[in-house]
Amino acid sequence: MKNLNMGMKLLILSILVSFLPILCISGIALRSATNELETSVLKSNVVFSTLTKEQLSTYFNERRGDGKVIAESENVINGLKTPNQSKALIDFLKLIESEYQYSNIFITNSKGIILVDAKNNADIKKANISTEPYIEKALKGEQNWSPLKASKLFNDNVIILSTPVYDSRVIVGTVNIVINQSLMNSIVHQGVSELGQSGDAYLINETGMLLTETRLGQYTKDAAQKISIDTDATNNLAAPIHSANTDYSYTGTYEDYLGNPVFGSLGVVKIGDQYAGLIIEIDESEAFSGVKALNRIIMAIGGFFFLLAILLVTGITRSIVTPLNLVVN
């Protein structure tokens, strides 16, 4: 400091006294704003995860009501009485399938043999599925869902709601609502793009096997029931799925199955009669793009005012030092 001239000393003193406190305050404000934005991202992800869980729960519960209404309809009961006159029943099933966007609906008799379906599919007509657990339960009076799994009968992954049909308190057959893999994917993916371009959602079982395809990435087709993934998300969900803990939730950052950092929300949902892990993700870079943009803006503003302060202090210093140098000389 002894070797510095008076002008430089005044410049350094001015910066220390005026600009450094402002810089500290700006840093605190930046950290506070960043925390607020991160909290906002967290809340939006949690809210979307909660809404998706409720949407899935509502969808499968409503199908139970649909199954009971269809099973109690005269069209179905009369159709089971006169299986050789099936056209009216097929037309009725087609109407229901189209209105509610099911993948298919089929009717079995009391022996578990398929009589008709909404698509009038000759490949499944007269198939004996009496040994299928969901049919066995329905013929004993229990409305139930099959697991979501591969089906040779439908050549697809399906989950089926089976409802007993009664006539004079006697079970005379079953009504079966079919939801295939494509429909399951669309139910899970619905609205996730609103989180961002990289928004994704999918279901897994407790071993990490995909129950639905992903919306993005390499598992968008022909992956459900075939591909298992191993990430922090799937590992964290294993125990809650096994214990059917639908209260479990987690939101945070981790690497997805591609090794990319993501911001995700995890939860456990009930689909039909089975439990699955729901994973909702968005790329970390997109999730916190607002935070990064804010950082850049504040840094730019801070840099501008720093340069402005240097110029002002330099000008003021010269206006003080120059007259003093003239007096000294």
Secondary structure by P-SEA (a helix, b strand, c coil): cccccaaaaaaaaaaaaccaaaaaaaaaaaaaaaaaaaaaaaaaaaaaaaaaaaaaaaaaaaaaaaaaaaaacaaaaaaaacccccaaaaaaaaaaaaaacccbbbbbccccccccccccccccccccccccaaaaaaaacccccccccccccccccbbbbbbbbbcccccccbbbbbbcaaaaaaaaaccccccccccccccccccccccccccccccccccccccccccaaaaaaaaaaaacccccccbbbbbccccccccccccccccccbbbbbbbbccccccaaaaaaaaaaaaaaaaaaaaaaaaaaaaaaaaaaaaaaaaac
